[in-house]
Amino acid sequence: MSNKIISFTTRRFISPTASLNSSVTCRHLSTLSVDFEHFTSGWNIKDIADFTKKGKYEIQTFNKISKKGLARFPSDLYTLNDNEPLLNRNANAILLRSHKLQESEVDVSVRAIARCGAGTNNVPVTRMTELGVPVFNTPGANANAVKELILCGLFLGSRRIVDGVNHMKDLGSKGLAKERVEKDKSMFGGQEIMGKTLAVIGLGHIGAATARDAIKLGMKIKGYDPALSIDSALKLPRDIKLTDSISSAVVDADYISINIPYIKGETGTHGVIGKDVISNFKTGAVLLNFARGELVDSDFMKDHLDNNDGYYISDFPDDVLWSHQNSVILPHLGASTVEAEDSAASMAAETIRDYIEKGTIKNSVNFPNSNLPLCPEGSIRMSVVNKNIPGILAQVTDIVAKFQLNIIQQINNSRGDIAYNVLDICPTIKDGDRLSLKELQKELTMTDGVLSTRIIFGTPGMGYARNIDDEYWV
């Protein structure tokens, strides 16, 4: 398993043009009329007027999203749409849970996508990055729900509870339960978890919470995480023993809990719990998989169950192990609690709002975290999404200067192939009371390497422009 390090570059500065023109002050926006385009270029739709109405942001939802979460969108600013998306092609953002999103469902008006959950395997993240669309998730929102099920899995793997329940149902159907219960209970003996060793693979929100509670149950904890963050490390129990590999973590462990993301590709995590790792399991070791089914090589796991009296508890369907006598396969119940669904939907809604209303990026899986302080009074905020290639930032600032506008404050962050800029512009004008940003936005958007621009000001839903195959869509 390779360790993948994602680098972030951050630049924040005050524009030198602001100091050079210190005698010039921003106009109070209540007296300023600002012009920018809305659905006027690139579109070829007969009923354009029907779905380009101004005044609210449009949120397209898939799946059944928690009402508490959706309530985070104020009705005076947002319209929620759960109808057939192809009939409502004006969404500004998409909110979903398990729906497998297709590129055809992401119209050019979509600024952002948020999944109510941690994984984003059902979203074409790579393609969205190429298009300049941030994808958000909700890390930690369902951590408690999954952790509780992992703890349940510890007991399911220690005492043959499921087998015992099924046996009692069978006896009950024959009227033999009371007669046979004492005689048959020896068939379902087990062990206690106190004093046993639990290896936790992946020490993020769920892994750290599992480790903390397992110690309270009297267990010894070993852990492994190649990308352990400072924040996560501070949440770990003091008595945990950290190892330098998965194999060294599982050696001598009575129980192994995997809590790592599933990543496709040669350097990903597909089948990471395979022969090399499983061969280090001790006799009777119990594997708990509440992360992703594809992380485990089922054939090698079956060999362990057949020959070493091991046990496998999984929250995912498995074509090989579903009927094995030493496996318990659950129907993906990890985050299926009312509390987890409320928490994930609420976090997703707040994330979308922060991005749409302020340009803030947090919990994105493909864009860099970005948070510029609140707009100074009398300024207009713009954002620019571009390919992370040299020279674009200089071109952006030059274009703004060309239109004789001051940049009061600005932030430029990059992550991988994407760069994200937020600019607060002082709308100083010499003649008249009307400021036109039409030509400025068009020139910025059509700059080579720029993917999209937004004017985060004024009427909700307006001010978004994209460069699609060198054609201007606004």
N, C-alpha and C positions, 0 to 999 in steps of 0.2 A: 504494500500500500504506500503510495507516494504522498509526501507532505506538500500541499499546494499553498504557497504564500501569495496573497493578493496584496499588492502595494497600493498605497493611496498617496496622492500628491495634493497638497492644499496650499493655495495662495490667497491671501486676503490683503487688500490694500485700499487706501484712500486715493482717489484719482488726483494726480498733480494739477489737473485743470481746475479743480475746486479751489485750491490755494491760490492759483494764478488769478482767479476771478473772485477773490474773496469779497469784493464789494457788491457782487451780484448775488441776490437772494432769490430763493425759489418762490414762485407765485403761490398764493394760497389757492388750493385746488377747488375751493367752493366757488371761485370767480373764474376758473379756467375751464374751457371746453376743449376736450381732447378727441381727436379724430383717429380712428383706425378701422381697418376693413373687417368684414364678417361675412363669410361664405360668398365671396365675390370673385374668386379666381380658382380655376382648376375643376370646378364642379360642372357636371352635365346631367342634372336631374330635373325633370319637369316640375315636380312638386317641391322645389327647393324652399319655397316660402313656408310650407307646412311644417318643416322640421328644422328651421333655422331661427325660430323665435328667440328673442333675446330676453334675458331677465333671470334665468336660473341655470344652474349646472345640472346636467343630465347624468344619472348614475344607472348603468345597466347591471342588473344582478342576475346571477345564475345560481341554481340550487335554492334551497330554502335557507335564507339568511336570518339570523336571530333578530327579532323585532327590537330588542334592547339595543343591539348594535346599530340597526338602521335608524333608530331614534336619534342617534348622534348627528344625523344630517338635518339641520334646521329646515323646516318646510318652506320658509320664505326665500331660501337660497338654492334649494335642491329639489329636483324631481326624481323619484325612484321609479325605475322601469323594470318590471320582471316579465314583460311580454316577449314574444318572439323577436330576437335581436335584429333579424334581417328586415323586419318591418319597422324598426326604429333605429335608423342609422345615424343618430345624432348624439351618441353617448360621449360624454367627456371623460368618463372613467368607468372601469369594470370592477365589480366585486364578485368573487366566486369562492366556492369551497372545493368540491371534488370534480366539478365539470371539467372535461378535457377540452381546453380552449383551442380553437382552430384559428389560424391567421385570418381566415375569411370572416371571422366574427369580430375582428378588431378593425373598426373603421378608421379612416384617416383623422377623424375628429377626436379619437381617444388619446388622452394625455397620460394616463396611468392605469395600471392594473394592480389590484391587491387581492391576495389570497388569504382567506380566514383560516390560517393554519401555518405550520412551519415549513413544510415541504412545498416545492413549486414544480414538481415533476409534471404536473398537468398543464403547465403554461409553457409555451415555446419561448423560453427566456432568451436564448441565443438570437433568435430572429427579432424579438422585441428590442434587444440591444442594438442590432443593426439598424432598426427603424428609429431609434432614439426614444423608446418608450420605457420608463422605469417600471420595474415589477417589484412589488412590496410583499412581505410576509409578516407574520405575527409571532416572532420568537418568544417563547415563554408563556404565551397566552393559555396553552393547554397543558403546560408542564405538570401542574398538580394532578390533573385528571390521569395523565399517562403514568406518572409516578405511583399513584395509588393502585393502578392496575398491575404495575410491575411488582409492587409489594404483594398483591394478590397472587401473582405468578410464582413468587417465592414459596408460598404455601401450597399452591397447586402442584409444584414440582417436588415438594417434600413429603406430602401425604397424598395417597391416591384418592383424593376427594371425589373427583369426577367419576372414577370407576366405582367408588362406594355408593355414590348417589344413584348411578344407573343400576347397580346391583339391587339396591333397596326398592327401586321402582319395579324391577322385574319380580322380586319376591312379593312385593305388595300386590301385584297383578294376579299372583297365584295364591294369595292369602297366607303366605308363609313367612312374612316379615318378622313377627314376634318370635316365632319358633326357631328361626335360623340366625337371627341377628348376632347373638353372642358367639355362636359356633363359627360364623363366616367372617367376623371382623378381622381375624388374623390374616385374611387374604389382602388386607389393605393397610398394612403397617407402613411406617415411614420414619422420618427423623425430624428432630427439632433444628431450627435455624440458628439458635443462640450458640455462639462460639464458632460458627462456620465462617468460611471466607467467601466474600463476594467480590468478584472482579468487575469493575464498571468500565466499559469501553466507550469513551466519549463523555466528557465532563462539562457539558453545557448546562442549560437550565434543568433538563430532565435528569441527566446523569448526576449532577451535583445534589439535586434534591433527593434522589434515590440513595446516594451515599450517606447523606445526613441522617435520613430516617432509618436506614439499615443499621447504622452504628447505635442508634437508640434502641434497636431490637437486640443488641448484644452481638452483632456480627463484626468480623474483621474486614477491612476494606482495602482492596488494591485498585489502582486506577491507571488508565492510560488515555492521553489525548495529545496528539502531536501539535495541535493548534490551540493549546490552553491559553485563554486570555487572562489578563490580570484581574478583570472583573469576576470571571468564573473561578479563578484560583482563590479569590478572597471568600468565596461562598463554600469552599470545600471544608469538610471536618478536619480538625487538626491531626487526627490519628490516621489519616489515609496514607497509604504507601504508594507513591507514584513509580511507575516502571517506564522503561524506554521502548517498549514494543508491545503489540497485542499478545504475541506468544509468551513473553515473560510475565504478562499480567494474568494469563489464564492458567499458567502452571500452578498446580496445587490448589486451584480455586474450586470450591464446592459448587458455586453458582457463578454464572457469567451473564451480565446484562449488557447488551449492545445498544448504544444510544447515539449512533453516528448517522449522518445523512447519506442517502443513496446518490452516487454520482456515476453517470455512465462514462464509457470510454476506457481506453487502455490504462490511463492513470487514475481511474475512478475507483469506486468501492464495490463494484459488482462482484459477488462471491468472495468478499474479503475474508469471511469466516469459512475457509476452505480447508483443504488437506493440511497445509502447513500449520494452521492454527489448531484445527481439531485434533491433530495428532498429539498436541500438547495437553489435551484435556485429561484429567485424572479419571479413573474408573468411577462411574456414578455421577459425573459432572452434569449439572443442569444448565441448559442454555435458555435464556429469556430474550426473545426477540420482539420488542415493541417499537422498532425503528422502521425497518422495511424488509419485506420478505426476500427481495433480491440480494440482500447482503449475505445470505447463508447459502452455501452449496448443499443442496438437499441430499444429494447422493452420498457425500462424505458424512453428512450428519446422520443419515440412516445407518451407515456402517458403525458409527459410534453407538447409536441406540441399540443396534443388534448385538454388538460384541462387548460393550462396556457397561451395560445396564444404566445408560445415561437417560436423560429426560429432556424433552424439547417443548417449551411453552412459547407459542407464537400468536401474534395478533393478525396474521395474514394468511390467506389461502395458500396451500401447498399441495401440488399434485402428487408428490412423492410420499409425503409424511402424514397426509390427512387421516389415514386409517391406522397408523402405527400405534401399537398398544402403549408405547412410552412417549406419546406426544399428545398435547392438548392444543388444538387449533381454534382460536377465537375469531369471530367475524369483524375484525377491525373496530374494536370497541374503545381503543385508547382515549380518544378525545370526545367520545360520545356521551358527554354530560351536558346538562343545561348550562351549568356554570362555565364550562370551557367554551361552548359555542357562543355564549353571551360575551365572554371576555375576548375571544378572537375577533368576533364581528365588531365589537366596540373599538378594539385596537386598529383594525383595518380601516374603519370609518374615520377615525381621528388622523391616521396616517395620510389618507387620501385628502382630507380637508387641509391638513398642514401643507401638502404639496400644491394643491390647486389654489388655495387662498393666499399662501405666503411664499411658495417656492421652496419650502423646506423639505429636505430628503432625510428620512430616517427609516431604518429597517428595510432598505432596498437590497435585493440580491444581485443587482447588476449596475447600480449607480452609486457614486460615492456619497457618504453622509455629508450634508451641506446645510448650514443654518446661519443665514445672515441676520443680524439684529433687525428689529422692526424698522420699517421704512421711516426715515426722517419726515417730519411733517412737511407737506408741500412737494413731495417727490413722487415719482412714478417708478414702479419696479418692473424690470424686464428679466427674462431668463433666456439663455441660449444653450441648446444642446448641440454638441458637435463631436466629430471624430477626434480622438486624442492624437493629433498630429501637430508638429511645430508650426508656429506662425499664426494660428487662427485667433488667439487672444489679442495679439497686436492688431490684427485686421479689425476685430470687433471694436476695440477702443478707438482706432483711427476713424471708423465709420461714424461712431457717435460724435467724435470731435468735428467731423466734416459737417454734421448737421447742427453744429454750434450748441451742443448740449453738454452740460457738466455731469460727470459721474461722481456722485457724492460718496458712495461706498460700493465695493464690489468684492465678490468671492469667486475663485476659480478652483474647482476640485476635479481630480481625474481618478478613474478606476479602470484599469485595463484599456480597452479601446474607446472608452467614452470620457468626454470632458463635459462638465456642467458649470455654467456661469450664471450668477445672479448680479444684476446691476441696479442700483437705485439712481435714477436720473433726475436732475434738477430741470424742470421744464421752463427755463427762462426764454422769454420771447420779447422781441423789441417792438413789433408792430402788431396791433390787433389783439384780440382775446382768444384766438383759436389756435391750438397747437395740433399739428398734423403729424402723426407717427407712421402714416401709411408708407411713405417712401423709405423711411428709416427701417421699418420692419422688413420690407421687401428686400432691401439691399443686404441687411444682416442675414436674412433667411437664405438668400441665393448666393451667399459667399461660399466658395468651394470648401467642402468639408462640414458645413453646418447642416444639421438635420432638422431642427425646428427652433422656433422662437415663440415666446409668450409675452404678452403685455398683461401683467397681473394688476389690473387697475380697472375701475369702472364697472360696467355691466357684466354680471356673471355669465360665463359661457363664451364671451367674445375674446378676441385678441390672440388667437392661436394660429400659427402659420407653419407650414412644412415644406421642405424641399424634397420632392419625390421625383427622382430621375430627371433632375434639372427643370422640373415644372413647379411653379409656385401655386401652392394650395393654401388658402387663408379663409 
